[in-house]
Structure formats: C-alpha cells, structure tokens
C-alpha cells in the first residue's frame, strides 16, 4: 500500500477539479456556477425559487414580470440575456457590469465587486443560453399603479415611543 494515501489525495484533487469550475477560470461552466452562487437566478429566472433551484433553460435569466414595489417605485428583474446581447461583446458587458446602477432591490454594488473572470464567465454563460427573449415591464414611478403583479417591500413601522 506504499503511496496509497498521496495517490488517493491526488485522485480526489483531480476529481474535484473536474467537477467544479475554478475561480479565475473563464468559461461557460464557471458562469453557470456564478449565476447560481451569486443569486442571479433567484430574481432573474422565472420559477427558479419555486422549483427548489432547478434551472429551466428556456427561462434562465430572461427576467421576470413580477414587480418589486417600495418607496422607489416598482422595479422588475431585468432580462440579462437582452443586456448581454445589447452590450454586444464580453468586454462591453464587463464595462457595463462594473459601472451600472439600479434601483432596489437589485444589489448592483455586489456585481461591481465581482472578480473580472466571474463577470466574463457570466457573460459567456448568458449568451450560451440562446434566444434573448422579451423585455420585462418598464419601471413604474412611486404613486403609480403597476399593471403586473408585484410584491410590496415596506419599511418597518416603528412603535411610537
């Protein structure tokens, strides 16, 4: 059994490396992993949460017509396939991702903090999904009633004290 433990460790390392896309790698596989771990599908893929995390390739990252309403108005999770297509290239998408601003509840600052290789991988994954699909509903300003279903995100009401 001489050398069996190091051999097992080496085999385990090779197996692990082949199943997970590594940080710093730029690939569609890594982009798919980033889309899950960064929470992109949580809001931008219809039915993702309800399915227990199963990704429907036909709906993946096409945005959702369910609004999020708060003091800022009503916003919708964008169709990331259209955003990738409209930016036209991986470099342009990287620039967009590092600089865009969005209304709540989109945590755009988390995207700004992403590693360049993760953003490039995310772009490759998004464009690999196929047809871009349609735009989600437009932003609805505060005080106007959306024409779609929406979830109200209300600030907490503090007890008078």
Steps between C-alpha positions, in 0.01 A plus 500: 500500500806718460392843374127431530407806708676753277355317200148528640552867577620560144202313356262697722656827388468407133138390550413824681670712236305329224160546665516866603608795292786674676523858613688705244398269215297664224247255358130432447520239778643756743234751393223250576650452845529877556135551395393260775738603779462874434120466511432614142238231442325587828342806340578485128371146424124441518411197713852444636420540870173310475679207334752461781782630285438310179593708199262503205730582206207656311444752783855537634590865556222637275369722780172489684177697466439503877568847636671611819332808643638732764563870560703505173204384288460157338797325342538172312783246476656575162543259211874436528504330160389827340755698702780269382376521139460880510855543635623298203830366630659350807712813554196729471304280741790516748499881482122504544510261797769703677313831458121457477265640763161353587206567728423271793488217564782432248834491688699651210791572736548123543545466124751788503702301757509181290829374364555576130525130417162437664335777297658374177385146583152626582486671159608180325234302688226753426569510127521119490137481613368595157225733387483820703123519544289803585544804720352494849249773593633853531571667835189654659558823699379539861128563531413333169326162493685222313308293245671180619503309828750641749643443846500793742822558688396736778735655753428382854258707701664595824290510817449844648696529801 
